[in-house]
Amino acid sequence: SQQGEEDPQALSIQEGENATMNCSYKTSINNLQWYRQNSGRGLVHLILIRSNEREKHSGRLRVTLDTSKKSSSLLITASRAADTASYFCATVFTSYGKLTFGQGTILTVHP
Amino acid sequence: DVKVTQSSRYLVKRTGEKVFLECVQDMDHENMFWYRQDPGLGLRLIYFSYDVKMKEKGDIPEGYSVSREKKERFSLILESASTNQTSMYLCASSLLPVVEGYTFGSGTRLTVV
């Protein structure tokens, strides 16, 4: 079953703008991860945030986690056309670490 | 550069055939996973393995089996391929416990005709 719900399903912005994607989940988690997928390819890991962390940065990416609301957000600042891709959140809540994915957000950045 | 390698990028098989999808990782990861990805349904876990010869069912194991005889190799088997198994199949691996992200292969797009 799908753990996460992502919002919006699709996002279209201009280069230079910020892009924010949200993810909600249902059960307690060990960590939450964000992935990127270019069309027809495999997923690439972007960032992992642990359940005891509230915010994490990596380059132009900022991830927040609110465990009380069971939600996370991914912010991409100063977006580029090359950021065009699908973005997925995924949660880990078992000791074996299996990932459960949200439906994803399709981001289009127009040059 | 560490990698997860899936044996085929595109595959076309006939209904009823036995299909093997191979995945090899070179990172000495304990965990390995098979997902399928379908439009509107996202990524769904088929099977995973946390050790050699160990396997656990995911969310949609019906019609599939797996084999992990060596730590680096995790095979997905479609015992008798059906058209509803046409999909993108993604293999991934990770350390156990999960302290960093998964590494995914490039995917195999399987078409069953």
Backbone of each chain as ProteinMPNN parsed JSONL, in Angstrom:
{"seq_chain_A": "SQQGEEDPQALSIQEGENATMNCSYKTSINNLQWYRQNSGRGLVHLILIRSNEREKHSGRLRVTLDTSKKSSSLLITASRAADTASYFCATVFTSYGKLTFGQGTILTVHP", "coords_chain_A": {"N_chain_A": [[0.852, -1.187, 0.0], [0.404, 2.288, -0.61], [2.316, 4.577, 1.137], [2.786, 7.298, 1.21], [1.437, 10.512, 0.356], [1.578, 12.82, -2.198], [1.908, 16.259, -2.959], [1.923, 19.161, -4.935], [0.445, 17.154, -7.624], [1.461, 17.85, -10.031], [3.685, 20.398, -11.1], [4.442, 23.481, -12.442], [6.845, 25.766, -13.332], [8.841, 28.791, -13.751], [12.238, 29.15, -14.767], [14.557, 29.937, -12.211], [12.679, 30.443, -10.275], [11.399, 29.27, -7.092], [10.674, 25.894, -6.117], [8.286, 24.027, -4.454], [7.484, 21.028, -2.923], [5.245, 18.786, -1.397], [4.754, 16.224, 1.06], [2.871, 13.73, 2.594], [2.439, 11.289, 5.16], [1.497, 8.131, 6.722], [2.132, 6.49, 8.942], [4.315, 6.004, 11.826], [7.736, 6.792, 11.313], [11.118, 5.801, 10.468], [12.985, 7.087, 8.887], [12.834, 9.574, 6.25], [12.925, 9.929, 2.792], [13.951, 11.633, -0.197], [13.635, 11.404, -3.69], [14.671, 11.664, -7.097], [13.545, 11.367, -10.447], [14.371, 11.122, -13.702], [12.776, 11.161, -16.884], [11.713, 7.941, -17.677], [13.876, 6.688, -16.514], [16.026, 5.312, -13.867], [15.687, 5.87, -10.28], [17.151, 8.559, -8.439], [18.806, 9.145, -5.486], [18.238, 11.908, -3.379], [18.166, 13.177, -0.791], [18.185, 12.397, 2.688], [16.286, 12.389, 5.607], [16.205, 12.076, 9.068], [13.98, 10.784, 11.592], [14.295, 12.227, 13.909], [15.195, 14.642, 13.122], [14.618, 17.992, 11.927], [15.064, 19.675, 9.851], [16.927, 19.793, 6.834], [19.676, 20.435, 4.675], [20.919, 20.475, 1.338], [22.943, 21.605, -0.934], [21.037, 23.265, -3.294], [18.757, 22.273, -2.252], [16.245, 21.968, 0.228], [14.958, 20.276, 2.911], [12.221, 19.668, 4.997], [10.845, 18.249, 7.967], [8.028, 17.289, 9.689], [7.084, 15.546, 12.211], [4.927, 15.457, 13.888], [2.8, 16.248, 12.36], [3.053, 14.438, 10.429], [4.335, 14.943, 7.942], [6.282, 16.203, 5.177], [8.421, 18.457, 3.389], [9.878, 19.392, 0.298], [12.063, 21.721, -0.882], [13.196, 23.33, -3.7], [15.489, 25.612, -4.551], [15.943, 28.491, -6.655], [15.373, 27.352, -9.277], [16.26, 25.32, -12.141], [16.151, 24.575, -15.662], [17.12, 22.032, -15.971], [16.27, 20.79, -13.689], [13.872, 19.694, -14.19], [11.824, 16.973, -13.746], [10.515, 13.977, -12.179], [9.624, 13.886, -8.775], [9.947, 12.089, -5.814], [8.758, 11.233, -2.597], [9.743, 9.05, 0.036], [9.26, 6.66, 2.554], [10.762, 5.1, 5.394], [10.012, 2.651, 7.61], [10.396, 0.246, 8.836], [12.518, -2.198, 10.444], [13.948, -3.514, 8.566], [14.16, -1.737, 6.606], [12.636, -1.251, 4.257], [11.539, 0.738, 1.581], [8.749, 2.847, 1.154], [6.884, 4.365, -1.275], [5.644, 7.619, -2.25], [3.246, 9.005, -4.613], [4.443, 10.823, -6.222], [5.641, 13.959, -7.612], [5.386, 15.771, -10.54], [7.654, 17.846, -11.858], [8.044, 20.665, -13.835], [10.265, 22.805, -15.268], [10.436, 25.766, -16.854], [12.51, 27.217, -19.332]], "CA_chain_A": [[0.0, 0.0, 0.0], [1.17, 3.506, -0.679], [2.411, 5.252, 2.424], [2.804, 8.745, 1.114], [0.648, 11.265, -0.605], [2.363, 13.993, -2.557], [1.117, 17.408, -3.382], [0.916, 18.84, -5.95], [0.796, 16.065, -8.538], [2.274, 18.447, -11.086], [4.088, 21.764, -10.792], [5.083, 24.091, -13.601], [7.39, 27.052, -12.909], [9.863, 29.375, -14.601], [13.623, 29.093, -14.253], [14.852, 30.951, -11.211], [11.696, 30.387, -9.196], [11.522, 28.152, -6.15], [9.671, 24.839, -6.245], [8.009, 23.348, -3.188], [6.677, 19.823, -3.023], [4.859, 18.311, -0.07], [4.545, 14.781, 1.204], [2.302, 13.31, 3.875], [2.527, 9.84, 5.356], [0.451, 7.69, 7.644], [2.595, 5.804, 10.149], [5.604, 6.463, 12.35], [8.823, 6.462, 10.402], [12.51, 5.861, 10.896], [13.496, 8.221, 8.123], [12.112, 9.917, 5.038], [13.899, 10.219, 1.732], [13.459, 12.217, -1.444], [14.3, 10.898, -4.883], [14.377, 12.302, -8.369], [13.549, 10.441, -11.569], [14.234, 11.657, -15.047], [11.818, 10.376, -17.646], [12.079, 6.614, -18.125], [15.124, 6.222, -15.921], [15.976, 4.924, -12.467], [15.597, 6.959, -9.31], [18.398, 9.033, -7.85], [18.604, 9.628, -4.123], [18.585, 13.314, -3.175], [18.403, 13.579, 0.589], [17.553, 11.583, 3.721], [16.101, 13.1, 6.869], [15.823, 11.129, 10.103], [12.76, 11.177, 12.307], [14.618, 13.181, 14.972], [15.658, 15.882, 12.497], [13.51, 18.843, 11.499], [15.399, 20.349, 8.601], [18.208, 19.388, 6.286], [20.012, 21.147, 3.449], [21.938, 19.913, 0.462], [23.008, 22.486, -2.103], [19.822, 24.058, -3.493], [17.638, 21.533, -1.689], [15.965, 22.061, 1.657], [13.904, 19.354, 3.307], [11.73, 19.778, 6.366], [10.07, 17.112, 8.445], [7.186, 17.55, 10.856], [6.574, 14.219, 12.576], [3.614, 15.592, 14.541], [1.827, 16.344, 11.268], [3.375, 13.378, 9.475], [4.496, 15.581, 6.64], [7.607, 16.684, 4.798], [8.422, 19.256, 2.179], [11.139, 19.55, -0.433], [12.177, 23.02, -1.548], [14.313, 23.51, -4.625], [15.621, 27.054, -4.762], [16.546, 28.958, -7.91], [15.278, 26.166, -10.129], [16.84, 25.332, -13.482], [15.453, 23.689, -16.591], [17.626, 20.678, -15.724], [15.573, 20.207, -12.53], [12.664, 19.052, -14.688], [11.861, 15.543, -13.409], [9.539, 13.583, -11.146], [10.22, 13.847, -7.444], [9.218, 11.164, -4.96], [9.162, 11.013, -1.218], [9.652, 7.643, 0.413], [9.44, 6.511, 3.99], [11.286, 3.855, 5.952], [9.462, 2.492, 8.951], [10.666, -1.079, 9.391], [13.93, -2.446, 10.749], [14.623, -3.979, 7.355], [14.424, -0.579, 5.77], [12.001, -1.169, 2.953], [11.019, 2.058, 1.242], [7.396, 2.947, 0.613], [6.913, 5.593, -2.051], [4.479, 8.386, -2.63], [2.911, 8.964, -6.047], [5.37, 11.673, -6.953], [5.285, 15.249, -8.191], [6.066, 16.042, -11.812], [8.104, 19.237, -11.895], [8.502, 21.185, -15.131], [10.875, 24.126, -15.145], [10.529, 26.354, -18.195], [13.66, 28.122, -19.463]], "C_chain_A": [[0.887, 1.235, 0.0], [1.133, 4.2, 0.672], [2.199, 6.735, 2.283], [1.854, 9.293, 0.092], [1.432, 12.524, -0.921], [1.479, 15.061, -3.16], [2.085, 18.534, -3.78], [1.33, 17.637, -6.788], [1.677, 16.587, -9.659], [2.513, 19.908, -10.744], [4.856, 22.301, -11.98], [5.544, 25.492, -13.206], [8.401, 27.551, -13.94], [11.232, 29.212, -13.935], [13.849, 30.24, -13.284], [13.876, 30.97, -10.054], [12.009, 29.22, -8.261], [10.391, 27.166, -6.379], [9.514, 24.147, -4.902], [7.074, 22.181, -3.421], [6.437, 19.284, -1.623], [4.55, 16.825, -0.086], [3.924, 14.526, 2.563], [2.346, 11.788, 3.957], [1.652, 9.446, 6.532], [0.96, 7.114, 8.961], [3.915, 6.391, 10.637], [6.734, 5.968, 11.455], [10.177, 6.477, 11.097], [13.21, 7.002, 10.176], [12.645, 8.437, 6.886], [13.14, 10.349, 4.005], [13.192, 10.847, 0.537], [14.32, 11.72, -2.587], [13.842, 11.697, -6.091], [14.437, 11.234, -9.453], [13.38, 11.216, -12.857], [13.432, 10.661, -15.875], [12.383, 9.029, -18.084], [13.348, 6.048, -17.535], [14.924, 5.762, -14.482], [15.916, 6.135, -11.567], [16.971, 7.292, -8.745], [18.09, 9.608, -6.479], [19.08, 11.076, -3.995], [18.997, 13.594, -1.737], [17.623, 12.656, 1.527], [17.448, 12.418, 4.984], [15.569, 12.105, 7.898], [14.645, 11.656, 10.911], [13.046, 12.166, 13.429], [15.196, 14.495, 14.43], [14.465, 16.686, 12.005], [13.786, 19.489, 10.148], [16.777, 19.867, 8.153], [18.426, 20.093, 4.955], [21.028, 20.348, 2.657], [21.947, 20.74, -0.807], [21.772, 23.365, -2.194], [18.573, 23.375, -2.913], [17.501, 21.801, -0.197], [14.783, 21.147, 1.948], [13.515, 19.636, 4.747], [10.906, 18.55, 6.702], [9.326, 17.523, 9.706], [6.521, 16.221, 11.238], [5.222, 14.314, 13.272], [2.499, 15.672, 13.495], [2.017, 15.244, 10.241], [3.482, 13.962, 8.062], [5.928, 16.052, 6.442], [7.451, 17.58, 3.581], [9.832, 19.297, 1.607], [11.085, 20.882, -1.151], [13.411, 22.998, -2.433], [14.387, 24.999, -4.914], [16.272, 27.341, -6.11], [16.551, 27.846, -8.954], [15.848, 26.406, -11.526], [16.044, 24.393, -14.369], [15.867, 22.231, -16.364], [17.002, 20.022, -14.499], [14.273, 19.524, -12.94], [12.765, 17.541, -14.514], [10.653, 15.237, -12.529], [10.266, 13.446, -9.833], [9.321, 13.01, -6.535], [9.712, 11.268, -3.526], [8.962, 9.54, -0.904], [9.977, 7.521, 1.893], [9.982, 5.131, 4.335], [10.725, 3.722, 7.35], [9.654, 1.102, 9.533], [12.161, -1.25, 9.635], [14.682, -2.926, 9.518], [14.815, -2.864, 6.343], [13.746, -0.554, 4.431], [11.36, 0.203, 2.78], [9.606, 1.953, 0.718], [7.26, 4.327, -0.005], [5.566, 6.28, -2.126], [4.303, 8.331, -4.143], [3.811, 9.862, -6.878], [4.764, 12.983, -7.422], [6.083, 15.433, -9.467], [6.377, 17.529, -11.851], [8.579, 19.581, -13.296], [9.024, 22.59, -14.901], [11.11, 24.667, -16.545], [11.69, 27.328, -18.275], [13.218, 29.551, -19.735]], "O_chain_A": [[1.989, 1.22, 0.548], [0.073, 4.388, 1.268], [1.532, 7.366, 3.104], [1.511, 8.643, -0.895], [1.899, 13.216, -0.016], [0.452, 14.787, -3.781], [2.998, 18.833, -3.01], [2.457, 17.156, -6.665], [2.532, 15.869, -10.178], [1.65, 20.572, -10.169], [5.795, 21.673, -12.469], [4.731, 26.317, -12.791], [8.767, 26.835, -14.873], [11.35, 29.147, -12.711], [13.395, 31.363, -13.505], [14.201, 31.456, -8.971], [12.774, 28.315, -8.595], [9.291, 27.544, -6.783], [10.497, 23.733, -4.288], [6.015, 22.321, -4.032], [7.324, 19.324, -0.77], [4.144, 16.256, -1.099], [4.397, 15.046, 3.573], [2.294, 11.097, 2.939], [1.131, 10.299, 7.25], [0.292, 7.236, 9.988], [4.55, 7.18, 9.937], [6.682, 4.864, 10.914], [10.353, 7.077, 12.157], [13.936, 7.785, 10.788], [11.834, 7.586, 6.519], [14.102, 11.05, 4.32], [12.006, 10.622, 0.299], [15.543, 11.623, -2.484], [12.777, 12.314, -6.096], [15.259, 10.319, -9.399], [12.367, 11.882, -13.071], [13.42, 9.464, -15.588], [13.4, 8.97, -18.773], [13.849, 5.028, -18.008], [13.818, 5.811, -13.944], [16.071, 7.272, -12.012], [17.832, 6.425, -8.595], [17.212, 10.459, -6.336], [20.173, 11.426, -4.44], [20.052, 14.178, -1.49], [16.532, 12.194, 1.192], [18.407, 13.076, 5.384], [14.606, 11.382, 7.637], [14.362, 12.854, 10.898], [12.139, 12.876, 13.865], [15.632, 15.352, 15.199], [13.416, 16.12, 11.7], [12.864, 19.809, 9.398], [17.657, 19.576, 8.963], [17.481, 20.32, 4.2], [21.875, 19.648, 3.212], [21.069, 20.598, -1.657], [21.487, 24.131, -1.273], [17.458, 23.87, -3.082], [18.486, 21.855, 0.54], [13.738, 21.242, 1.305], [14.373, 19.818, 5.61], [10.344, 17.899, 5.821], [9.914, 18.035, 10.659], [5.513, 15.832, 10.647], [4.45, 13.355, 13.253], [1.383, 15.211, 13.734], [1.239, 15.126, 9.295], [2.807, 13.524, 7.13], [6.676, 16.268, 7.395], [6.476, 17.475, 2.837], [10.827, 19.243, 2.33], [10.172, 21.141, -1.934], [14.516, 22.691, -1.986], [13.449, 25.578, -5.463], [17.047, 26.538, -6.63], [17.606, 27.451, -9.449], [15.905, 27.535, -12.014], [15.34, 23.513, -13.874], [15.065, 21.314, -16.543], [17.182, 18.823, -14.286], [13.642, 18.849, -12.127], [13.667, 16.902, -15.056], [9.876, 16.127, -12.183], [11.391, 12.95, -9.782], [8.105, 13.196, -6.493], [10.911, 11.376, -3.268], [8.119, 8.87, -1.501], [10.864, 8.202, 2.409], [9.699, 4.14, 3.663], [10.941, 4.595, 8.191], [9.133, 0.804, 10.608], [12.971, -0.51, 9.078], [15.899, -2.77, 9.426], [15.534, -3.017, 5.355], [14.238, 0.115, 3.522], [10.736, 0.747, 3.691], [9.298, 1.064, -0.076], [7.493, 5.338, 0.657], [4.509, 5.65, -2.075], [5.087, 7.708, -4.857], [3.928, 9.687, -8.091], [3.552, 13.105, -7.605], [7.303, 15.271, -9.479], [5.474, 18.364, -11.874], [9.411, 18.88, -13.873], [8.309, 23.457, -14.399], [11.881, 24.104, -17.322], [11.851, 28.175, -17.396], [14.057, 30.441, -19.872]]}, "seq_chain_B": "DVKVTQSSRYLVKRTGEKVFLECVQDMDHENMFWYRQDPGLGLRLIYFSYDVKMKEKGDIPEGYSVSREKKERFSLILESASTNQTSMYLCASSLLPVVEGYTFGSGTRLTVV", "coords_chain_B": {"N_chain_B": [[32.769, 4.316, -9.417], [29.919, 3.54, -7.681], [27.467, 0.999, -8.287], [24.228, -0.162, -9.38], [23.284, -2.634, -11.406], [21.129, -3.479, -13.959], [20.188, -6.158, -15.979], [18.93, -5.918, -18.491], [17.736, -3.292, -20.55], [15.48, -2.916, -22.121], [12.863, -5.206, -22.73], [11.096, -7.709, -24.412], [8.611, -10.034, -24.13], [6.758, -13.112, -24.53], [3.389, -13.974, -23.668], [3.02, -16.283, -21.045], [5.639, -17.126, -21.041], [8.608, -17.869, -19.137], [10.289, -15.521, -17.277], [13.317, -13.904, -16.567], [14.666, -11.415, -14.607], [17.576, -9.742, -14.017], [19.701, -8.456, -11.441], [22.482, -6.736, -10.289], [24.667, -5.655, -7.746], [27.453, -3.656, -6.685], [28.255, -2.853, -4.204], [28.406, -4.157, -1.825], [26.044, -4.263, -0.38], [23.54, -5.129, 2.021], [20.732, -5.169, 1.789], [18.4, -5.757, -0.826], [16.104, -4.919, -3.449], [13.081, -5.264, -5.35], [11.069, -3.326, -7.372], [8.042, -2.386, -9.077], [6.949, -0.05, -11.498], [4.233, 1.827, -12.402], [2.156, 3.9, -14.432], [0.191, 6.202, -12.648], [0.028, 4.51, -10.492], [2.362, 4.551, -9.156], [5.423, 3.564, -7.463], [5.687, 0.248, -6.552], [6.396, -2.222, -4.159], [7.722, -5.376, -4.821], [9.255, -7.69, -4.006], [11.709, -8.145, -1.416], [15.046, -8.504, -0.096], [17.079, -9.174, 2.634], [19.33, -10.522, 3.128], [21.592, -13.078, 1.999], [19.943, -15.739, 0.438], [17.646, -15.124, 1.799], [14.309, -13.898, 1.704], [11.611, -11.632, 1.381], [8.168, -10.978, 1.107], [6.785, -8.269, -0.693], [4.476, -5.681, -1.366], [3.07, -6.521, -3.595], [3.426, -9.422, -4.435], [2.356, -11.454, -5.969], [2.487, -13.713, -8.63], [5.134, -13.468, -9.047], [8.519, -14.48, -8.276], [11.602, -14.694, -6.41], [15.2, -14.802, -6.305], [18.096, -15.127, -4.392], [21.076, -16.0, -4.394], [23.679, -15.199, -4.141], [25.316, -12.492, -2.479], [25.557, -10.177, -4.016], [23.741, -10.367, -6.085], [20.421, -10.281, -7.24], [17.612, -11.758, -8.295], [14.67, -11.437, -10.211], [11.826, -13.28, -10.933], [9.454, -14.051, -13.304], [7.09, -16.294, -13.329], [5.192, -17.212, -15.189], [4.677, -15.27, -17.633], [2.411, -12.537, -17.907], [0.147, -10.281, -19.604], [-0.555, -8.226, -17.888], [1.683, -7.819, -16.446], [3.306, -6.21, -17.801], [5.453, -3.565, -17.522], [7.571, -1.084, -15.875], [10.443, -2.197, -14.337], [12.247, -1.891, -11.415], [15.28, -2.207, -9.754], [16.874, -2.064, -6.579], [19.316, -1.252, -4.052], [20.541, -1.263, -0.648], [22.267, -0.283, 2.361], [22.101, -2.067, 5.489], [21.495, -1.377, 8.816], [19.252, 1.12, 7.344], [20.896, 3.84, 6.597], [21.604, 5.577, 4.736], [20.661, 6.705, 1.433], [18.84, 4.635, -0.951], [20.314, 2.903, -3.715], [19.492, 2.915, -7.035], [18.931, 0.862, -9.92], [18.946, 1.348, -13.53], [16.591, 0.511, -14.536], [14.285, -1.824, -16.064], [12.359, -2.025, -18.842], [9.7, -3.887, -19.353], [7.808, -5.572, -21.711], [5.003, -7.508, -22.2], [3.668, -9.573, -24.539]], "CA_chain_B": [[31.401, 4.741, -9.152], [29.134, 2.389, -7.263], [26.399, 0.79, -9.255], [23.28, -1.269, -9.453], [23.17, -2.907, -12.835], [20.059, -4.371, -14.391], [20.754, -6.831, -17.152], [18.319, -5.492, -19.742], [17.054, -1.998, -20.518], [14.167, -3.192, -22.703], [12.646, -6.642, -22.899], [9.774, -8.076, -24.924], [8.387, -11.462, -23.927], [5.415, -13.588, -24.884], [2.541, -14.49, -22.593], [3.309, -17.654, -20.664], [7.072, -17.372, -20.925], [9.28, -17.638, -17.854], [11.146, -14.362, -17.508], [14.281, -13.629, -15.508], [15.259, -10.085, -14.576], [18.755, -9.843, -13.156], [20.184, -7.224, -10.832], [23.761, -6.941, -9.603], [25.213, -4.449, -7.117], [28.867, -3.83, -6.344], [28.482, -2.021, -3.017], [28.348, -5.011, -0.644], [24.834, -3.943, 0.37], [22.768, -6.269, 2.514], [19.358, -5.105, 1.278], [18.094, -5.579, -2.243], [14.662, -4.733, -3.63], [12.48, -5.159, -6.67], [9.838, -2.537, -7.478], [7.524, -2.102, -10.395], [6.426, 1.307, -11.583], [3.177, 1.946, -13.397], [1.507, 5.225, -14.405], [-0.956, 6.318, -11.76], [0.145, 3.607, -9.336], [3.624, 4.805, -8.482], [6.33, 2.431, -7.281], [5.169, -0.751, -5.614], [7.414, -3.196, -3.804], [7.349, -6.75, -5.159], [9.984, -8.527, -3.053], [13.004, -7.657, -1.003], [15.919, -9.495, 0.541], [18.028, -8.517, 3.533], [20.509, -11.373, 3.287], [21.655, -14.175, 1.026], [18.938, -16.791, 0.568], [16.471, -14.619, 2.507], [13.421, -13.102, 0.873], [10.388, -11.2, 2.038], [7.18, -10.454, 0.174], [6.413, -6.88, -0.609], [3.041, -5.392, -1.449], [2.432, -7.176, -4.754], [4.29, -10.528, -4.836], [1.654, -12.494, -6.75], [2.963, -13.896, -10.001], [6.587, -13.278, -9.058], [9.375, -15.087, -7.259], [12.934, -14.098, -6.422], [16.32, -15.663, -5.922], [19.318, -14.44, -3.981], [22.075, -17.016, -4.081], [24.889, -14.474, -3.773], [24.979, -11.196, -1.886], [25.523, -9.105, -4.987], [22.806, -10.631, -7.181], [19.029, -10.496, -6.822], [16.883, -12.019, -9.531], [13.205, -11.454, -10.188], [11.35, -14.294, -11.873], [8.036, -14.103, -13.646], [6.941, -17.724, -13.597], [4.431, -17.345, -16.432], [4.417, -13.855, -17.876], [1.088, -12.142, -18.389], [0.163, -8.908, -20.125], [-0.643, -7.243, -16.798], [3.019, -7.639, -15.875], [3.995, -5.189, -18.579], [5.745, -2.511, -16.557], [8.97, -0.758, -15.625], [10.921, -2.887, -13.135], [13.397, -1.196, -10.844], [16.012, -2.874, -8.698], [17.585, -1.127, -5.712], [20.036, -1.861, -2.928], [20.871, -0.337, 0.431], [22.864, -0.838, 3.567], [21.189, -2.41, 6.58], [20.281, -0.561, 8.723], [19.214, 2.129, 6.294], [21.452, 5.106, 7.083], [21.733, 6.436, 3.58], [19.636, 6.377, 0.446], [18.951, 3.486, -1.824], [20.864, 3.081, -5.052], [18.622, 2.248, -7.987], [19.357, 0.578, -11.275], [18.331, 2.185, -14.56], [15.262, 0.001, -14.847], [14.001, -2.68, -17.22], [10.991, -1.862, -19.323], [9.248, -5.186, -19.85], [6.529, -5.643, -22.416], [4.546, -8.881, -22.409], [2.701, -9.529, -25.654]], "C_chain_B": [[30.566, 3.495, -8.825], [27.903, 2.242, -8.139], [25.459, -0.334, -8.878], [23.007, -1.462, -10.932], [22.049, -3.882, -13.097], [20.407, -4.881, -15.768], [20.188, -6.327, -18.466], [17.654, -4.146, -19.563], [15.614, -2.147, -21.039], [14.067, -4.696, -22.944], [11.237, -6.853, -23.413], [9.645, -9.585, -24.817], [6.946, -11.82, -24.284], [4.688, -14.085, -23.639], [2.861, -15.951, -22.329], [4.778, -17.985, -20.529], [7.543, -17.194, -19.483], [10.33, -16.563, -18.092], [12.055, -14.148, -16.295], [14.791, -12.188, -15.661], [16.387, -10.121, -13.551], [19.194, -8.47, -12.663], [21.452, -7.535, -10.056], [24.217, -5.615, -9.012], [26.638, -4.727, -6.653], [29.242, -3.085, -5.07], [28.477, -2.817, -1.72], [27.149, -4.676, 0.253], [24.104, -5.196, 0.807], [21.379, -6.333, 1.861], [19.313, -5.018, -0.237], [16.597, -5.658, -2.43], [14.287, -4.804, -5.105], [11.165, -4.385, -6.561], [9.345, -2.607, -8.921], [6.864, -0.72, -10.353], [5.441, 1.388, -12.718], [2.536, 3.315, -13.303], [0.28, 5.214, -13.507], [-0.889, 5.452, -10.528], [1.456, 3.793, -8.589], [4.521, 3.584, -8.438], [5.756, 1.51, -6.223], [6.211, -1.843, -5.414], [6.919, -4.608, -4.092], [7.948, -7.712, -4.131], [11.216, -7.768, -2.587], [13.762, -8.759, -0.272], [16.933, -8.763, 1.403], [19.28, -9.363, 3.777], [20.471, -12.453, 2.209], [20.642, -15.252, 1.418], [17.718, -16.372, 1.382], [15.627, -13.815, 1.541], [12.163, -12.791, 1.669], [9.437, -10.662, 0.976], [6.961, -8.973, 0.415], [4.908, -6.729, -0.704], [2.332, -6.157, -2.558], [3.252, -8.367, -5.242], [3.656, -11.547, -5.788], [2.169, -12.512, -8.187], [4.469, -13.75, -10.157], [7.267, -14.184, -8.032], [10.748, -14.439, -7.387], [13.966, -15.138, -6.003], [17.486, -14.791, -5.516], [20.301, -15.489, -3.471], [23.413, -16.411, -3.67], [24.498, -13.076, -3.324], [24.783, -10.122, -2.95], [24.425, -9.235, -6.04], [21.411, -10.954, -6.644], [18.2, -10.604, -8.092], [15.382, -12.018, -9.285], [12.737, -12.392, -11.288], [9.85, -14.155, -12.054], [7.781, -15.524, -14.126], [6.218, -17.987, -14.921], [3.925, -15.95, -16.778], [3.001, -13.622, -18.408], [1.126, -10.68, -18.788], [0.071, -7.878, -18.996], [0.673, -7.1, -16.021], [3.888, -6.743, -16.748], [4.198, -3.972, -17.695], [7.218, -2.136, -16.629], [9.364, -1.418, -14.309], [12.219, -2.236, -12.681], [13.982, -2.008, -9.701], [16.737, -1.819, -7.872], [18.324, -1.901, -4.632], [20.316, -0.804, -1.876], [21.623, -1.075, 1.524], [21.751, -1.229, 4.536], [21.938, -2.221, 7.888], [20.392, 0.542, 7.683], [19.671, 3.463, 6.872], [21.747, 6.063, 5.95], [20.747, 5.949, 2.524], [19.885, 5.088, -0.291], [19.703, 3.886, -3.094], [20.022, 2.258, -6.005], [19.364, 1.926, -9.279], [18.598, 1.459, -12.254], [16.953, 1.7, -14.98], [15.236, -0.895, -16.066], [12.553, -2.467, -17.612], [10.575, -3.163, -19.995], [7.89, -5.041, -20.51], [6.197, -7.108, -22.631], [3.434, -8.836, -23.456], [1.984, -10.87, -25.798]], "O_chain_B": [[30.522, 2.535, -9.594], [27.367, 3.219, -8.661], [25.809, -1.291, -8.186], [22.551, -0.547, -11.616], [22.015, -4.976, -12.532], [20.868, -4.125, -16.624], [20.901, -6.31, -19.47], [17.062, -3.887, -18.515], [14.671, -1.586, -20.481], [15.039, -5.359, -23.307], [10.289, -6.248, -22.912], [10.471, -10.326, -25.349], [6.057, -10.971, -24.333], [5.307, -14.556, -22.685], [2.961, -16.757, -23.254], [5.131, -19.018, -19.961], [6.937, -16.451, -18.71], [11.158, -16.679, -18.996], [11.608, -14.206, -15.15], [15.284, -11.804, -16.722], [16.188, -10.476, -12.389], [19.077, -7.466, -13.366], [21.494, -8.476, -9.265], [24.166, -4.579, -9.676], [26.99, -5.847, -6.284], [30.403, -2.725, -4.873], [28.537, -2.238, -0.636], [27.223, -4.789, 1.477], [24.047, -6.19, 0.083], [20.918, -7.395, 1.442], [20.094, -4.293, -0.852], [15.897, -6.353, -1.693], [15.074, -4.45, -5.983], [10.279, -4.729, -5.779], [10.113, -2.85, -9.851], [6.313, -0.291, -9.339], [5.764, 1.062, -13.86], [2.385, 3.846, -12.203], [-0.563, 4.321, -13.598], [-1.677, 5.64, -9.602], [1.634, 3.244, -7.501], [4.402, 2.68, -9.266], [5.386, 1.947, -5.134], [6.823, -2.324, -6.367], [5.831, -4.992, -3.663], [7.224, -8.457, -3.471], [11.704, -6.867, -3.27], [13.205, -9.787, 0.11], [17.578, -7.823, 0.937], [20.171, -8.973, 4.531], [19.434, -12.699, 1.593], [20.517, -15.615, 2.588], [16.838, -17.196, 1.629], [16.154, -13.132, 0.662], [11.717, -13.575, 2.507], [9.861, -9.967, 0.053], [6.953, -8.492, 1.548], [4.157, -7.553, -0.183], [1.13, -6.411, -2.472], [3.739, -8.334, -6.372], [4.349, -12.399, -6.344], [2.269, -11.482, -8.854], [5.01, -13.89, -11.253], [6.655, -14.597, -7.046], [11.021, -13.725, -8.352], [13.649, -16.184, -5.437], [17.828, -13.832, -6.208], [20.343, -15.812, -2.284], [24.186, -17.033, -2.941], [23.47, -12.544, -3.741], [23.928, -9.25, -2.797], [24.203, -8.302, -6.812], [21.239, -11.771, -5.739], [18.104, -9.652, -8.866], [14.899, -12.534, -8.278], [13.191, -12.308, -12.429], [9.084, -14.144, -11.091], [8.214, -15.904, -15.214], [6.596, -18.882, -15.675], [2.887, -15.508, -16.285], [2.478, -14.382, -19.223], [2.01, -9.931, -18.374], [0.576, -6.764, -19.142], [0.75, -6.343, -15.053], [5.069, -6.544, -16.462], [3.234, -3.408, -17.176], [8.007, -2.765, -17.335], [8.704, -1.225, -13.288], [13.156, -2.057, -13.459], [13.267, -2.44, -8.797], [17.165, -0.796, -8.406], [18.0, -3.052, -4.336], [20.328, 0.393, -2.164], [21.617, -2.304, 1.602], [20.612, -0.778, 4.413], [22.969, -2.87, 8.067], [21.482, 0.857, 7.204], [18.907, 4.138, 7.562], [22.098, 7.222, 6.175], [20.086, 4.924, 2.693], [20.98, 4.526, -0.265], [19.719, 5.053, -3.486], [19.853, 1.053, -5.816], [20.297, 2.627, -9.674], [17.716, 2.223, -11.862], [16.233, 2.396, -15.696], [16.048, -0.754, -16.981], [11.638, -2.698, -16.821], [11.051, -3.491, -21.082], [6.956, -4.47, -19.947], [7.003, -7.863, -23.174], [2.415, -8.165, -23.288], [1.137, -11.026, -26.678]]}, "name": "protein", "num_of_chains": 2, "seq": "SQQGEEDPQALSIQEGENATMNCSYKTSINNLQWYRQNSGRGLVHLILIRSNEREKHSGRLRVTLDTSKKSSSLLITASRAADTASYFCATVFTSYGKLTFGQGTILTVHPDVKVTQSSRYLVKRTGEKVFLECVQDMDHENMFWYRQDPGLGLRLIYFSYDVKMKEKGDIPEGYSVSREKKERFSLILESASTNQTSMYLCASSLLPVVEGYTFGSGTRLTVV"}
